[in-house]
Structure formats: C-alpha cells, structure tokens
Amino acid sequence: MQLSTGSLYKLNKDIPFPKPIFLQLMDVKGIAQTSNPQKPRHRLQMHDGQYMTTVMPSTQLQETILNNMDTYRRGAILKVNEIIANCVNGKKVYIAINLEVAGYHPEIIGNPVPMGENPAPPPGEAGAAPMGMAPMGSGAPPVGMQYGAGLAPMQPGVGMMPQGQQPGMATGGGMMPGQPGMGGGVGGAGAPMMPQQGPLGGMGPQQQQQQQPQGGGMMGGNMMPQQPQGGMGSMGGGMMQQQPQGG
C-alpha cells in the first residue's frame, strides 16, 4: 500500500489535498493525565514516507485506540479520513478526527525525517514556470510586442512597405514611379509638376510646354493623357497648335 507522500507538508502549509490519506503509524505514546487519570490519552507518531509528526486523536478516537491497542501498533497503515491543523502558542498541532486501520507493514516505509515548523517542500511540489512567455525558437513574437510605427508586418516574399500603401503603387504594370518634385507616387505626394526648361520640338522659349510622362501612367491618382509627338496635344484642357519646324 502506497503512502500519501507530501500530505503532511500540505497540511502544515494549509494547502488543500485530497482525502483520505494513508500514513504509517510509528509509535503510540501515552499522555500523563493529572486531572483525570482514569481516562488515559494517547498521541500517535505517524509519517507519510517523507515527514513524520505527532498527531493527537480526537476525544472519540481516544477510546477506540485504548480498546484496540493490539491493532494500533507500530507498522500499522492508517487511512485518515479527516485531519486538521491548529496553531497553539505559535506551533502547529495536528488532530485526527476520523481514521481507521487499513493494513500493516512490519518495517518503516521510506526514510521519514521530523517535519518541524517550517518543512521544505517535497520533490515535485516546486512552483511551475510563469506563463505568458512564448517558447524560444517558436517564431511567434512575444505577447505585447508591436511592430515599428508605420510599418506593416513582413510577409513572405514581400519587403517592408509603409503601412497604408495600396497594392499597385509599386512600379511595373504601366504605373510610373513617383519622382521628386512630381505629383503622386512615393516620396512626392502633392508636389506640383515642374515645366521642362528649354525648347521642345523647335519651339521658342516663349512657347515652352510641360513635358508629359511617356506611357500615360497614373501620377498621384490623376490620369494624364500622353502627348502625341508632332501633333495636336491637350495641356490642362486647352488646345495648343504645333509650331512649324525651322521657325
């Protein structure tokens, strides 16, 4: 029969534990009675395989033990159904309310030591590691960690991009990348178009016109029609006639 190792430690520390528990009886000692010597009392020295301590039987159990001394002897395995711990003058006093003999083992089981007032926890009673931490190497970010301001989480095959950028803003597929000083695109949102300096197509300086992007891409969200070469073009809604070559 297996003893309830660790149960006496939990009883000492007021830690709940399942009942009944099984303890081995090591000795029965009489208590001198001066007030009522006709009713002797006994105390039981018991252990759980690791710690041993003295337990006082309740008044009801005292008579049962007195009438069955041949049963309550060294080596008896006691099934303790109810036991409590009281503090008297700064010391723990253990009182057995309900117990019975469940078996017998002639030798002491284990190597019990006196429990004392502040026993160490038995093996397996140490507290578990704290929660809320992600296992190392799992690849998951720790709880509470956020990405840097303005950056979206990196996805497989996609580099970091400013948060809020819509798909399709990247170059390619007929889209023109933003240039410094030009409206729309990356790094130049809201900047006005700068007119090209110098003659274009043989025109004089006074007839300069804005250079139109080749390919007719989207700049800043507005469609700009491609300027035809050598023909009529639309510039901001007004028509401009091409000047003849050579003045």
Rosetta blueprint (number, residue, H / E / L):
1 M L
2 Q L
3 L L
4 S L
5 T L
6 G L
7 S H
8 L H
9 Y H
10 K H
11 L H
12 N H
13 K L
14 D L
15 I L
16 P L
17 F L
18 P L
19 K L
20 P L
21 I E
22 F E
23 L E
24 Q E
25 L E
26 M E
27 D E
28 V E
29 K E
30 G E
31 I E
32 A L
33 Q L
34 T L
35 S L
36 N L
37 P L
38 Q L
39 K L
40 P L
41 R E
42 H E
43 R E
44 L E
45 Q E
46 M E
47 H E
48 D L
49 G L
50 Q L
51 Y E
52 M E
53 T E
54 T E
55 V E
56 M E
57 P E
58 S L
59 T H
60 Q H
61 L H
62 Q H
63 E H
64 T H
65 I H
66 L H
67 N H
68 N L
69 M L
70 D L
71 T L
72 Y L
73 R L
74 R L
75 G L
76 A E
77 I E
78 L E
79 K E
80 V E
81 N E
82 E E
83 I E
84 I E
85 A E
86 N E
87 C E
88 V E
89 N L
90 G L
91 K E
92 K E
93 V E
94 Y E
95 I E
96 A E
97 I E
98 N E
99 L E
100 E E
101 V E
102 A E
103 G E
104 Y E
105 H L
106 P L
107 E L
108 I L
109 I L
110 G L
111 N L
112 P L
113 V E
114 P E
115 M L
116 G L
117 E L
118 N L
119 P L
120 A L
121 P L
122 P L
123 P L
124 G L
125 E L
126 A L
127 G L
128 A L
129 A L
130 P L
131 M L
132 G L
133 M L
134 A L
135 P L
136 M L
137 G L
138 S L
139 G L
140 A L
141 P L
142 P L
143 V L
144 G L
145 M L
146 Q L
147 Y L
148 G L
149 A L
150 G L
151 L E
152 A L
153 P L
154 M L
155 Q E
156 P L
157 G L
158 V E
159 G L
160 M L
161 M L
162 P E
163 Q L
164 G L
165 Q L
166 Q L
167 P L
168 G L
169 M L
170 A L
171 T L
172 G E
173 G L
174 G L
175 M E
176 M L
177 P L
178 G L
179 Q L
180 P L
181 G L
182 M L
183 G L
184 G L
185 G L
186 V L
187 G L
188 G L
189 A L
190 G L
191 A L
192 P L
193 M L
194 M L
195 P L
196 Q L
197 Q L
198 G L
199 P L
200 L L
201 G L
202 G L
203 M L
204 G L
205 P H
206 Q H
207 Q H
208 Q L
209 Q L
210 Q L
211 Q L
212 Q L
213 P L
214 Q L
215 G L
216 G L
217 G L
218 M E
219 M E
220 G L
221 G L
222 N E
223 M E
224 M L
225 P L
226 Q L
227 Q L
228 P L
229 Q L
230 G L
231 G L
232 M L
233 G E
234 S E
235 M E
236 G L
237 G L
238 G E
239 M E
240 M E
241 Q L
242 Q L
243 Q L
244 P L
245 Q L
246 G L
247 G L
